[in-house]
Amino acid sequence: MPNPASFIQAALMERFGERLQIDAGLPGLDELARIAMHRVHRRYLARNVAPELLRLLCACALSAPSKSDLQQADILIIRENAKRYAIADLLPEMPWLRDAPVFLVFLANGRRLPEVSRMRGKPFPNDHLDLFFNATVDAALVMATFMRAAEAVGLGCCPISVIRDHAKVISEMLELPAKIIPVAGMCLGWPAEQGGITPRLSLDTTVHQERFTEGDLVTKIDIYDRRRAATRPYRNQREPERFGRIEFYGWSEDKARQYAVPLRADFGAFVRAKGFNLD
Ligand SMILES: Cc1cc2nc3c(=O)[nH]c(=O)nc-3n(C[C@H](O)[C@H](O)[C@H](O)COP(=O)(O)O)c2cc1C
């Protein structure tokens, strides 16, 4: 990249509406530029991802840090059309699942550690919420690191948490044993279009100095809604028959409407049924 600092600055301006100071002599600016320019991809070329490349990306992803070196995250690779299409059929509102040549599932594995304790003839008095939480955090870190690796080689990804709308069915389909939970799926392929940067809440909203300060959240959200609408306006309004059509429809209205219906209220029951103790 010829002048990474200027790419980073432009991307972060678009993302946060803030011009950040960047020392052009900093090492690692190419990597920061890739991170700053992240975007998910939902359209893919009809081109396969070589198995050895996928293995390399998995190895890089699983190089992510792991809580207490417990290594409680796994990656399930799904390439077979029949399996991918069966998952895609459950989620027709997301046609990118069908188009992506590879579908991955990032798993929280709360099974291996108690197994290791059993192998070593030790008690395991840690079957409580922390087991689920640690494994989920590890899986999320592996997923994020996988995206970094995939984007570095020019691949496009889209995490897919809606597989958890059908957690039980998908878990059975993938033959996941007890204490193995799908944290998120991921579409992977060569991008068919560049895609755009999604603005985020301002750094004043999400970065706190020395102590947590919420400040004037109403104003912060309003400013964000308007900044975001300038580059990424919503094309559709959710549930207009229930909430009406409004002239200015921003991020906060969309998220409030999205969460005005119960979503995955049965997920806790699913996780418990898979053998996790959430107390
Ligand atoms: C854990 C997680 C789950 C997600 N699930 C979905 C999903 O089910 N379907 C989808 O189309 N995008 C999904 N996404 C992608 C987000 O919608 C996307 O990251 C967000 O809109 C911001 O866009 P950006 O990543 O390009 O900045 C998910 C992202 C994450 C991190």
The ligand as an SDF file (V2000), in Angstrom:
LIG
                    3D

 31 33  0  0  0  0  0  0  0  0999 V2000
  -21.4010  -11.8180   15.7570 C   0  0  0  0  0  0  0  0  0  0  0  0
  -21.9120  -11.2450   14.4510 C   0  0  0  0  0  0  0  0  0  0  0  0
  -23.0400  -11.7830   13.8820 C   0  0  0  0  0  0  0  0  0  0  0  0
  -23.5180  -11.3010   12.6640 C   0  0  0  0  0  0  0  0  0  0  0  0
  -24.6080  -11.9030   12.0810 N   0  0  0  0  0  0  0  0  0  0  0  0
  -25.0080  -11.5070   10.8570 C   0  0  0  0  0  0  0  0  0  0  0  0
  -26.0660  -12.2020   10.2060 C   0  0  0  0  0  0  0  0  0  0  0  0
  -26.6810  -13.1090   10.7520 O   0  0  0  0  0  0  0  0  0  0  0  0
  -26.3880  -11.8170    8.9490 N   0  0  0  0  0  0  0  0  0  0  0  0
  -25.7330  -10.7980    8.2960 C   0  0  0  0  0  0  0  0  0  0  0  0
  -26.0570  -10.5310    7.1510 O   0  0  0  0  0  0  0  0  0  0  0  0
  -24.7340  -10.1140    8.9090 N   0  0  0  0  0  0  0  0  0  0  0  0
  -24.3490  -10.4490   10.1560 C   0  0  0  0  0  0  0  0  0  0  0  0
  -23.3060   -9.8080   10.7690 N   0  0  0  0  0  0  0  0  0  0  0  0
  -22.6210   -8.7050   10.0650 C   0  0  0  0  0  0  0  0  0  0  0  0
  -23.0230   -7.3460   10.6580 C   0  0  0  0  0  0  0  0  0  0  0  0
  -24.3240   -7.0340   10.2260 O   0  0  0  0  0  0  0  0  0  0  0  0
  -21.9930   -6.3020   10.2090 C   0  0  0  0  0  0  0  0  0  0  0  0
  -20.7510   -6.6080   10.8040 O   0  0  0  0  0  0  0  0  0  0  0  0
  -22.4570   -4.8960   10.6360 C   0  0  0  0  0  0  0  0  0  0  0  0
  -23.5770   -4.5160    9.8890 O   0  0  0  0  0  0  0  0  0  0  0  0
  -21.3690   -3.8600   10.4500 C   0  0  0  0  0  0  0  0  0  0  0  0
  -20.8710   -3.8970    9.1340 O   0  0  0  0  0  0  0  0  0  0  0  0
  -19.3120   -4.0280    8.8930 P   0  0  0  0  0  0  0  0  0  0  0  0
  -18.8380   -5.2730    9.5480 O   0  0  0  0  0  0  0  0  0  0  0  0
  -19.1470   -4.0490    7.3800 O   0  0  0  0  0  0  0  0  0  0  0  0
  -18.6740   -2.8000    9.4800 O   0  0  0  0  0  0  0  0  0  0  0  0
  -22.8380  -10.2360   12.0070 C   0  0  0  0  0  0  0  0  0  0  0  0
  -21.7040   -9.6820   12.6060 C   0  0  0  0  0  0  0  0  0  0  0  0
  -21.2360  -10.1900   13.8100 C   0  0  0  0  0  0  0  0  0  0  0  0
  -19.9970   -9.5770   14.4240 C   0  0  0  0  0  0  0  0  0  0  0  0
  1  2  1  0
  2  3  1  0
  2 30  2  0
  3  4  2  0
  4  5  1  0
  4 28  1  0
  5  6  2  0
  6  7  1  0
  6 13  1  0
  7  8  2  0
  7  9  1  0
  9 10  1  0
 10 11  2  0
 10 12  1  0
 12 13  2  0
 13 14  1  0
 14 15  1  0
 14 28  1  0
 15 16  1  0
 16 17  1  0
 16 18  1  0
 18 19  1  0
 18 20  1  0
 20 21  1  0
 20 22  1  0
 22 23  1  0
 23 24  1  0
 24 25  2  0
 24 26  1  0
 24 27  1  0
 28 29  2  0
 29 30  1  0
 30 31  1  0
M  END
$$$$
